[in-house]
Amino acid sequence: MKVVIFMTLWQRRWSTVWWSLGAAALILLNMVFYPTFKDQAAELEESLAAMPEAAIQLFGGSTDFFSPVGFLNSQIFFMMLPMILAILAIGIGASLIGREEQNQTLEILLARPISRSKLLIAKAIAGISVVSIVTLISLVIIIATARAVDIDVSARSIILATFMCWLFTLASAAIAFVLAASGKGRGLAIALAAAVALTGYVVSSLSQTVDWLKIPAKFLPFHYYRPEAILKTGNVEVSHVGILLAAIIVLGAISWLVFRGRDIKS
């Protein structure tokens, strides 16, 4: 099992490096402009206040974009960071098993003295590790840059918001992992998991202004990722953490059940 974990991490070493560098660069590129935006906040706030309410919700749900919390929420946590991590996580979730099957190497792995259960767990641990590495590097860059440009938001708030973003992206990855483990193919797994993540972003954002969307929003992972509230209060809703963890565990269990019962052919 350890061999599979280390082998998978080794295979993804360069992609992990490039994803980490890319995430760090995008975060820095956004954060360094905070002093400029802050100096022009009054004029920019007037322009943004004229935007439709639905559009405001899609950009973070607040017209106070250029306060420290508003800036971090709208520029980093509401869209950019979850988008980067979700793309990474969904791609990994779909390819951990899907790529092995596509390359016809899955049977070779299963011919080794390792059970299907251990193989699936090892692949999941490797995938979570990669996403966690990129998330931790992003967190360090956000905290360091926030201090450098004088964004007065506590490290605790930033850590908790990043933690919830990590859980959201793992839940999205788990959807892709289920589909790939059931033999649906890597492409379809990526497409459907990405569709769920994108639909969750749109529906959860618009549910703040469209009442009939409030119920369907509760069935989508993005609904339980509330970065602005976390950045303001420095606390997370325990129930939201529990729901995302439960979704990851349930989807992981389904992956195990379907993968165990599959007839794998090269």
C-alpha positions as CSV (number, residue, x, y, z in Angstrom):
1,M,0.0,0.0,0.0
2,K,2.8,2.4,0.9
3,V,4.5,1.6,-2.4
4,V,1.4,2.6,-4.4
5,I,1.1,5.9,-2.4
6,F,4.7,6.8,-3.0
7,M,4.6,5.7,-6.6
8,T,1.6,7.9,-7.3
9,L,3.1,10.9,-5.5
10,W,6.3,10.4,-7.4
11,Q,4.4,10.3,-10.7
12,R,2.7,13.5,-9.8
13,R,5.7,15.3,-8.4
14,W,6.2,17.8,-11.2
15,S,2.5,18.5,-11.7
16,T,2.3,19.2,-7.9
17,V,5.2,21.6,-8.2
18,W,3.7,23.4,-11.2
19,W,0.2,23.6,-9.6
20,S,1.8,25.0,-6.4
21,L,3.8,27.6,-8.4
22,G,0.8,28.5,-10.5
23,A,-1.5,28.9,-7.5
24,A,1.1,31.0,-5.6
25,A,1.6,33.3,-8.7
26,L,-2.1,33.9,-9.1
27,I,-2.6,34.7,-5.5
28,L,0.4,37.1,-5.4
29,L,-0.9,38.7,-8.6
30,N,-4.2,39.5,-7.0
31,M,-3.0,40.4,-3.6
32,V,-0.3,42.9,-4.6
33,F,-3.0,45.2,-6.1
34,Y,-4.8,45.7,-2.8
35,P,-3.1,49.0,-1.9
36,T,-4.1,50.5,-5.3
37,F,-7.7,49.3,-5.0
38,K,-7.9,50.6,-1.4
39,D,-6.8,54.1,-2.5
40,Q,-9.6,54.2,-5.1
41,A,-12.2,52.3,-3.0
42,A,-14.7,55.2,-2.9
43,E,-14.9,55.5,-6.7
44,L,-14.9,51.8,-7.3
45,E,-17.6,51.2,-4.7
46,E,-19.9,53.6,-6.4
47,S,-19.6,51.8,-9.7
48,L,-20.1,48.4,-8.1
49,A,-23.1,49.5,-6.2
50,A,-24.9,50.0,-9.5
51,M,-24.5,46.3,-10.4
52,P,-27.6,44.0,-10.2
53,E,-28.0,42.1,-7.0
54,A,-27.6,38.8,-8.8
55,A,-24.3,39.8,-10.3
56,I,-23.0,41.0,-6.9
57,Q,-23.9,37.6,-5.4
58,L,-21.8,35.8,-8.1
59,F,-18.8,37.9,-7.1
60,G,-18.9,37.2,-3.4
61,G,-22.2,38.5,-2.1
62,S,-21.0,41.9,-0.8
63,T,-20.7,45.4,-2.3
64,D,-17.9,46.1,0.2
65,F,-15.3,44.6,-2.1
66,F,-12.4,46.7,-1.0
67,S,-12.5,46.3,2.7
68,P,-9.9,43.8,3.9
69,V,-12.5,41.0,4.3
70,G,-14.4,42.0,1.1
71,F,-11.2,42.0,-0.9
72,L,-10.0,38.6,0.3
73,N,-13.4,37.2,-0.2
74,S,-14.1,38.5,-3.7
75,Q,-10.6,38.2,-5.1
76,I,-9.3,35.0,-3.5
77,F,-11.7,32.9,-1.5
78,F,-15.0,33.1,-3.3
79,M,-13.9,32.3,-6.8
80,M,-10.2,32.0,-7.5
81,L,-8.9,29.7,-4.8
82,P,-11.9,27.2,-5.0
83,M,-11.6,27.3,-8.8
84,I,-7.9,26.4,-8.8
85,L,-8.2,23.7,-6.2
86,A,-11.4,22.3,-7.7
87,I,-9.8,21.9,-11.1
88,L,-6.8,20.2,-9.6
89,A,-8.8,18.0,-7.2
90,I,-11.4,16.9,-9.8
91,G,-8.7,16.1,-12.3
92,I,-6.9,14.0,-9.7
93,G,-10.1,12.3,-8.5
94,A,-10.9,11.3,-12.1
95,S,-7.4,10.1,-13.0
96,L,-6.3,8.2,-9.9
97,I,-8.1,5.1,-11.2
98,G,-9.3,6.4,-14.5
99,R,-5.9,7.0,-16.0
100,E,-4.6,3.6,-14.9
101,E,-7.6,2.0,-16.6
102,Q,-7.2,4.2,-19.7
103,N,-3.5,3.2,-19.9
104,Q,-4.4,-0.4,-19.3
105,T,-2.1,-0.5,-16.2
106,L,-4.9,-1.2,-13.7
107,E,-4.8,-4.9,-14.1
108,I,-1.0,-4.9,-13.7
109,L,-1.4,-3.1,-10.3
110,L,-4.1,-5.5,-9.2
111,A,-1.9,-8.5,-10.2
112,R,0.4,-7.4,-7.4
113,P,-0.1,-8.7,-3.8
114,I,-2.5,-5.8,-3.0
115,S,-6.3,-6.0,-2.6
116,R,-8.7,-3.7,-4.5
117,S,-9.6,-2.0,-1.2
118,K,-6.0,-1.2,-0.3
119,L,-5.3,0.0,-3.9
120,L,-8.3,2.3,-3.8
121,I,-7.3,3.7,-0.3
122,A,-3.7,4.2,-1.4
123,K,-4.8,6.1,-4.5
124,A,-7.2,8.2,-2.4
125,I,-4.4,9.1,0.2
126,A,-2.0,10.1,-2.6
127,G,-4.7,12.3,-4.2
128,I,-5.6,14.0,-1.0
129,S,-1.9,14.5,-0.3
130,V,-1.4,16.4,-3.5
131,V,-4.4,18.6,-3.0
132,S,-3.3,19.3,0.6
133,I,0.2,20.3,-0.5
134,V,-1.1,22.8,-3.0
135,T,-3.6,24.1,-0.5
136,L,-1.0,24.5,2.3
137,I,1.3,26.4,-0.1
138,S,-1.6,28.7,-1.1
139,L,-2.4,29.3,2.5
140,V,1.1,30.3,3.4
141,I,1.3,32.7,0.4
142,I,-2.1,34.3,1.3
143,I,-1.1,34.9,4.9
144,A,2.3,36.2,4.1
145,T,1.0,38.5,1.3
146,A,-1.9,39.7,3.4
147,R,0.6,40.9,6.0
148,A,2.9,42.5,3.4
149,V,0.1,44.6,1.9
150,D,-1.6,45.4,5.2
151,I,-4.8,43.3,4.9
152,D,-6.1,43.3,8.4
153,V,-7.7,39.8,8.6
154,S,-6.6,37.4,11.3
155,A,-4.5,34.3,10.4
156,R,-7.2,32.2,12.1
157,S,-9.9,33.4,9.7
158,I,-7.7,32.8,6.7
159,I,-6.8,29.3,7.9
160,L,-10.4,28.4,8.5
161,A,-11.6,29.8,5.2
162,T,-8.8,27.8,3.4
163,F,-9.8,24.7,5.4
164,M,-13.4,24.9,4.2
165,C,-12.2,25.5,0.6
166,W,-10.1,22.3,1.0
167,L,-13.1,20.3,2.2
168,F,-15.3,21.7,-0.7
169,T,-12.7,20.7,-3.3
170,L,-12.3,17.2,-1.8
171,A,-16.0,16.7,-1.9
172,S,-15.9,17.7,-5.6
173,A,-12.9,15.3,-6.2
174,A,-14.9,12.5,-4.4
175,I,-17.6,12.8,-7.0
176,A,-15.1,12.3,-9.8
177,F,-13.5,9.5,-7.9
178,V,-16.8,7.6,-7.6
179,L,-17.4,7.9,-11.3
180,A,-13.9,6.8,-12.3
181,A,-14.0,3.9,-9.8
182,S,-17.3,2.7,-11.3
183,G,-15.7,2.6,-14.8
184,K,-17.5,5.6,-16.3
185,G,-14.3,7.0,-17.8
186,R,-11.9,9.8,-16.9
187,G,-13.5,12.3,-19.3
188,L,-17.0,11.8,-18.1
189,A,-15.9,11.8,-14.4
190,I,-14.2,15.2,-14.9
191,A,-17.2,16.7,-16.8
192,L,-19.9,15.6,-14.3
193,A,-17.9,16.6,-11.2
194,A,-17.0,20.0,-12.7
195,A,-20.7,20.5,-13.6
196,V,-21.7,19.8,-10.0
197,A,-19.1,22.2,-8.7
198,L,-20.0,25.0,-11.2
199,T,-23.8,24.4,-10.7
200,G,-23.2,24.7,-6.9
201,Y,-21.4,28.0,-7.3
202,V,-24.1,29.5,-9.4
203,V,-27.1,28.1,-7.6
204,S,-25.7,28.8,-4.1
205,S,-24.8,32.3,-5.1
206,L,-28.1,33.1,-6.6
207,S,-30.1,31.5,-3.8
208,Q,-29.3,34.6,-1.7
209,T,-31.7,36.5,-4.0
210,V,-33.9,33.8,-5.6
211,D,-35.9,32.0,-2.9
212,W,-36.8,28.9,-4.9
213,L,-33.1,28.0,-5.3
214,K,-32.5,27.8,-1.5
215,I,-33.6,24.1,-1.3
216,P,-31.6,22.7,-4.3
217,A,-28.6,24.7,-3.1
218,K,-28.5,22.6,0.1
219,F,-27.7,19.5,-2.0
220,L,-24.6,21.0,-3.6
221,P,-21.2,21.2,-1.8
222,F,-20.5,24.8,-2.6
223,H,-23.5,25.8,-0.4
224,Y,-21.6,24.8,2.7
225,Y,-18.5,26.8,1.8
226,R,-19.1,30.3,3.2
227,P,-15.8,32.2,3.1
228,E,-17.1,35.8,3.8
229,A,-18.8,34.8,7.0
230,I,-15.7,32.9,8.1
231,L,-13.4,35.8,7.3
232,K,-15.6,38.2,9.2
233,T,-16.1,36.1,12.4
234,G,-13.1,33.8,12.5
235,N,-15.4,30.8,13.0
236,V,-16.9,28.0,10.9
237,E,-20.3,26.4,11.1
238,V,-19.6,22.9,12.7
239,S,-22.6,21.5,10.8
240,H,-21.2,22.7,7.5
241,V,-17.9,20.9,8.3
242,G,-19.8,17.8,9.2
243,I,-21.9,17.8,6.1
244,L,-18.9,18.1,3.8
245,L,-16.9,15.4,5.7
246,A,-20.0,13.1,5.6
247,A,-20.3,13.7,1.8
248,I,-16.6,12.8,1.3
249,I,-16.9,9.7,3.5
250,V,-20.1,8.5,1.9
251,L,-18.8,9.0,-1.7
252,G,-15.6,7.2,-0.7
253,A,-17.6,4.3,0.6
254,I,-19.6,4.1,-2.6
255,S,-16.3,4.2,-4.6
256,W,-15.1,1.2,-2.6
257,L,-18.3,-0.7,-3.1
258,V,-18.5,-0.2,-6.8
259,F,-14.7,-0.8,-7.4
260,R,-14.8,-4.0,-5.4
261,G,-17.7,-5.4,-7.4
262,R,-16.4,-4.4,-10.9
263,D,-15.2,-6.7,-13.6
264,I,-12.1,-5.0,-14.8
265,K,-11.0,-5.7,-18.3
266,S,-8.0,-4.5,-20.3
